[in-house]
Amino acid sequence: MVFASDLRKGSRLVIDGDPYTVLAAQTQTPSARGAASLVKLKVRNLRTDQVLDKSYKTDERFDEPDLERKPFQYLYDDGEQLVFMDQTTFDQLYVTRDELGEAAAYLIDNLELKLVFYNGKLLDVELPVTIELQVDTVEPVTRGDTARGTVLKPATLTNGMRVMVPQYVKEGDRIRVSTKDGSFAERVQ
């Protein structure tokens, strides 16, 4: 159990049976006599990604969610489901693209990652900070764009992703892409 006054950014708690993570926490002390201090929280539901603003008295208590982070390796896409292997038990887990959401775009064969489970159900995917992909095609830079400084051009990667890359990146290059926002991170030498 954790008190509302102990919650900080990144803390996890259970509200109405759902796991949440704290995005922001602020303690407010009222000016009126006898009034209780409040903790204003901005929380994100880990199941639905819904963001809520909540207020609680500082002495309210919350359960911490029983989240299990397990190492997995992405194996392949069988056409209907994505196949992962548990790194400790070598059991295979089949997951649909809808269950993974945006994280599915970053999967490459043999990628090692962490899957987060809550009460035995897949809740979240923790990807590496960057992944390495090969550039399939790049579009040419239009004349006159170089006057503004750093020039970016659209590139299509072998997994179908489109990324804006610097003008020195060419077809066949290997680049690292950020899994946070899908942006170009660096060219691999």
SULWO-V879185 format. One record per backbone hydrogen bond with DSSP energy under -1.0 kcal/mol. CO is the residue of the C=O (numbers start at 1). NH is the residue of the N-H. If there is no record, write none. Layout:
# SULWO-V879185
<<CO;NH> <CO;NH>>
This chain:
# SULWO-V879185
<<2;62> <3;6> <4;7> <8;11> <11;22> <13;20> <15;18> <18;15> <19;46> <20;13> <21;44> <22;10> <24;42> <26;40> <28;38> <32;35> <37;58> <38;28> <39;56> <40;26> <41;54> <42;23> <42;24> <43;52> <44;21> <45;49> <50;45> <52;43> <54;41> <56;39> <57;60> <58;5> <60;4> <62;2> <63;14> <65;67> <68;117> <70;115> <71;87> <72;113> <73;85> <74;110> <76;83> <81;78> <82;95> <83;75> <84;93> <85;73> <86;90> <91;86> <93;84> <95;82> <96;100> <97;101> <100;103> <101;104> <102;105> <103;106> <104;107> <108;111> <111;74> <113;72> <114;126> <115;70> <116;123> <116;124> <117;68> <118;121> <121;118> <124;116> <126;114> <129;179> <131;177> <133;175> <134;158> <135;172> <137;156> <142;145> <145;148> <146;149> <151;167> <153;165> <154;139> <155;163> <156;136> <156;137> <157;160> <161;157> <163;155> <165;153> <166;169> <170;173> <173;135> <174;188> <175;133> <176;185> <176;186> <177;131> <178;182> <183;178> <186;176>>
